[in-house]
Amino acid sequence: MSNNIDKVKAIEEIKLYYRPIQPSVQTEDEWITYQEAKPNKEIESFVYCFWQLKTQKTLSQPFIYRVVSDGCIDIFFNHNQASENYIMGFCRKYTEFPIGKKFNYIGIRFLPAAFPLIFGVNAKSLSNQSQKLKLILPDFSNWISTKIKPTDSFEMIIKSLNEKLIFFIERQSFKYDLRFFNSLNIIFHKNGFLNIEKDLNTGLSPRQLRRVFNFYVGTTAKTFCNVVRFQHILNAKPSKQSIRNNKLYFDVGFFDQAHFVKNFKTFYGVTPSQAFE
């Protein structure tokens, strides 16, 4: 293996301090399953997980899948028709996908900043939307279309995706602004609760900070901090009672419960009481 992956020391802390959660599918229908699998060690600084959302049989009603804000970029495809492959950029609010009565989607969830670092694509051009992958990475789209078969198991597909990404990343010559990654790690260490001007004093002017965050993340540092703060709360695995008693939201800068509930609903789509029933 080349040492290109080892050169990107700046992003290693991301995997240590940031865990982008997509809450498990909450449905009474036992015929829907969601699972995640970790990537190979060689690419764990770039990829958070591989995931699969599928039905075990045809549902009686169309299913609407809610994706919460997690700061990540995902590539995903229809396992039964792999030519239907897409990319989802950073989302500043929750997104709902009506995906029908029968489905089998498999995806790659890249850690924040990893996708633009690997592929050189401006994350801002992907934000708040889902696009056909062939419009962004035609070669990768074609590889998925031809390599992935409906008969392949999830394990086989993960193995192929791991190998493809390792092969590609090993051959990249990474160029990045260390000041940006220092800023990113400060945000993770502070769980998104910080003063942008004072705490992100890493040598970037406000204009430079806006530019690099738009390129690597797809949004401003302030908006990304709000998502990190939201994800910190999800990682705490609160209950309705613990939120009420422990006032977790005060620890990450919310002024009161109403402020917290409004912010949470933006990223999740429902109130904390509904989410943590």
C-alpha positions in Angstrom: 0.0 0.0 0.0 1.2 3.5 -0.7 1.4 6.0 2.1 -1.1 8.5 0.6 -3.7 7.6 3.2 -1.2 8.0 6.0 -0.4 11.5 4.8 -3.8 12.7 5.6 -3.2 12.9 9.4 -5.4 16.0 9.6 -8.6 14.1 9.2 -7.9 11.2 11.5 -9.5 12.9 14.5 -12.9 13.1 12.6 -13.5 9.4 13.0 -12.5 9.5 16.7 -14.7 12.4 17.7 -17.6 12.4 15.3 -20.3 9.7 15.0 -23.0 10.8 12.5 -26.1 8.9 13.5 -29.1 8.1 11.3 -31.7 6.9 13.8 -32.9 3.4 13.2 -36.1 3.1 11.1 -38.9 3.6 13.5 -41.9 1.8 12.1 -44.3 -0.8 13.3 -43.8 -2.7 10.1 -41.5 -5.6 10.9 -40.7 -6.1 7.3 -38.4 -3.1 7.0 -34.7 -3.6 8.1 -31.8 -1.1 8.3 -28.2 -2.1 9.0 -24.8 -0.5 9.0 -21.4 -2.0 8.4 -18.0 -0.5 9.2 -15.4 0.0 6.4 -12.0 -1.5 6.3 -9.4 0.1 8.5 -7.6 1.5 5.5 -10.5 3.9 4.7 -12.1 4.4 8.1 -10.8 8.0 8.2 -12.9 8.7 5.1 -16.0 6.4 5.3 -18.2 6.2 8.4 -20.2 3.2 7.2 -21.9 1.2 4.5 -25.6 0.9 5.0 -28.6 -1.0 3.7 -32.4 -0.2 3.9 -34.6 -2.9 2.6 -38.0 -4.6 2.7 -38.4 -8.2 3.5 -41.6 -8.3 1.6 -43.9 -5.9 -0.2 -45.5 -3.4 2.3 -49.2 -2.6 2.5 -48.5 1.1 2.4 -45.7 3.2 0.7 -42.9 4.0 3.1 -41.4 7.5 3.6 -37.9 7.4 4.8 -36.7 10.4 6.9 -33.0 11.2 6.8 -31.8 13.5 9.6 -29.0 16.1 9.2 -25.7 14.5 9.8 -23.1 16.6 8.0 -22.2 13.8 5.6 -22.3 13.1 1.9 -23.8 9.7 0.8 -23.6 7.7 -2.4 -26.5 5.2 -2.6 -28.0 2.9 -5.2 -30.9 0.5 -5.8 -29.5 -3.0 -5.2 -32.1 -4.5 -7.6 -31.2 -2.0 -10.3 -27.7 -0.7 -9.6 -27.8 1.7 -12.6 -30.1 3.8 -10.4 -27.3 5.3 -8.3 -27.3 8.7 -6.7 -25.4 11.2 -4.4 -26.9 13.1 -1.5 -25.0 16.2 -0.3 -25.0 18.0 3.0 -28.5 18.8 4.2 -29.3 21.7 6.4 -32.6 20.2 7.5 -34.2 16.7 7.6 -35.2 15.2 4.2 -38.0 12.8 3.5 -37.9 10.2 0.7 -41.0 8.4 -0.5 -39.5 5.1 -1.6 -42.5 2.9 -2.2 -43.7 -0.5 -1.0 -40.7 -2.5 -1.9 -37.0 -1.4 -1.9 -33.5 -2.3 -1.3 -31.0 0.6 -1.1 -27.3 0.3 -0.3 -25.1 3.3 0.5 -21.8 4.7 1.5 -21.7 7.4 4.2 -18.6 9.5 3.9 -17.4 11.4 6.9 -17.5 15.2 6.7 -15.0 16.7 4.3 -13.9 13.2 3.0 -15.8 13.2 -0.3 -14.5 16.5 -1.6 -11.0 15.5 -0.4 -11.1 12.2 -2.3 -12.9 13.2 -5.5 -12.2 17.0 -5.7 -15.8 17.8 -6.0 -17.1 21.1 -4.5 -19.5 20.0 -1.7 -21.5 23.2 -2.1 -22.6 22.0 -5.5 -24.2 18.9 -3.9 -25.9 20.5 -0.9 -29.5 20.1 0.0 -30.3 17.8 -2.9 -30.1 14.3 -4.4 -28.5 14.0 -7.8 -27.8 11.2 -10.2 -24.2 10.0 -9.5 -23.4 9.8 -13.2 -23.6 13.6 -13.4 -20.9 14.0 -10.7 -18.8 10.9 -10.9 -19.6 9.1 -14.2 -16.8 6.5 -13.9 -17.9 5.5 -10.4 -21.5 5.4 -11.4 -20.7 3.1 -14.3 -18.6 0.9 -12.0 -21.6 0.5 -9.6 -23.9 -0.2 -12.6 -21.8 -2.9 -14.0 -20.2 -4.4 -10.9 -23.1 -4.7 -8.5 -25.5 -7.6 -9.2 -29.0 -8.1 -7.6 -27.9 -11.6 -6.5 -24.9 -10.2 -4.6 -25.1 -10.3 -0.8 -24.7 -7.2 1.3 -21.4 -8.7 2.5 -20.1 -9.2 -1.0 -21.1 -5.7 -2.0 -19.3 -4.2 1.0 -16.2 -6.1 0.1 -16.3 -4.7 -3.5 -16.9 -1.2 -2.3 -14.1 -1.4 0.2 -11.7 -2.6 -2.4 -12.8 0.0 -4.9 -12.4 2.9 -2.5 -9.1 1.6 -1.1 -7.7 1.3 -4.7 -8.9 4.8 -5.6 -7.7 6.5 -2.3 -4.3 4.9 -2.4 -3.6 6.6 -5.8 -4.7 10.1 -4.8 -2.3 12.9 -4.2 -4.1 14.8 -1.4 -3.8 18.6 -1.2 -5.7 20.3 1.6 -5.7 23.3 3.9 -4.5 22.2 7.3 -6.1 25.3 8.8 -9.5 24.1 7.7 -9.0 20.6 9.3 -7.8 22.2 12.5 -11.0 24.3 12.5 -13.1 21.1 11.9 -11.5 19.3 14.8 -12.1 22.3 17.1 -15.8 22.1 16.3 -15.8 18.3 17.0 -14.0 18.8 20.3 -16.5 21.4 21.4 -19.5 19.4 20.2 -20.5 22.3 17.9 -20.9 24.8 20.7 -18.4 27.6 20.1 -17.9 31.2 19.0 -17.0 31.0 15.4 -14.9 34.2 15.4 -13.0 33.6 18.6 -12.7 29.8 18.8 -11.9 29.1 15.1 -8.8 31.3 15.2 -6.7 29.0 13.0 -5.3 31.5 10.6 -8.2 31.7 8.2 -10.0 35.0 7.5 -13.8 35.0 7.7 -13.9 34.9 3.9 -11.4 32.0 3.7 -13.3 30.1 6.4 -16.6 30.5 4.4 -14.9 29.4 1.2 -13.2 26.2 2.6 -16.3 25.1 4.6 -18.4 25.5 1.5 -16.0 23.5 -0.5 -15.3 20.7 2.0 -18.6 20.5 3.9 -21.1 22.2 1.7 -22.2 24.9 4.1 -21.0 27.6 6.5 -19.1 26.8 9.7 -22.0 28.1 11.7 -24.5 25.8 10.1 -22.2 22.9 10.4 -21.7 23.6 14.1 -25.5 23.4 14.5 -25.5 20.0 12.9 -22.6 18.8 15.1 -24.4 20.0 18.2 -27.6 18.2 17.1 -25.6 15.0 16.5 -24.0 15.3 19.9 -27.4 15.2 21.4 -28.4 12.1 19.4 -25.2 10.4 20.5 -26.1 11.0 24.1 -29.2 8.8 23.5 -31.5 10.8 25.7 -35.0 10.0 26.7 -37.9 12.4 27.1 -37.3 12.2 30.9 -33.6 12.8 30.8 -33.9 15.8 28.5 -36.4 17.3 30.9 -34.4 16.5 34.0 -30.8 16.9 32.9 -31.2 19.9 30.6 -28.7 18.5 28.1 -29.5 21.3 25.7 -28.1 23.9 28.1 -24.7 22.2 27.9 -24.5 22.9 24.2 -25.7 26.5 24.2 -29.5 26.4 23.9 -31.1 29.3 25.8 -34.2 27.4 26.8 -36.3 24.4 25.9 -38.3 26.2 23.2 -35.1 27.2 21.4 -33.8 23.6 21.6 -37.1 22.1 20.3 -37.2 24.4 17.3 -33.6 23.7 16.4 -34.0 19.9 16.9 -37.2 19.8 14.8 -35.3 21.5 11.9 -32.7 18.7 11.8 -34.9 15.7 12.8 -38.4 16.6 11.4 -40.1 15.9 14.7 -39.9 17.2 18.3 -37.6 15.6 20.8 -40.6 14.1 22.6 -41.7 12.4 19.5 -38.2 11.3 18.6 -37.4 9.8 22.0 -40.7 8.1 22.9 
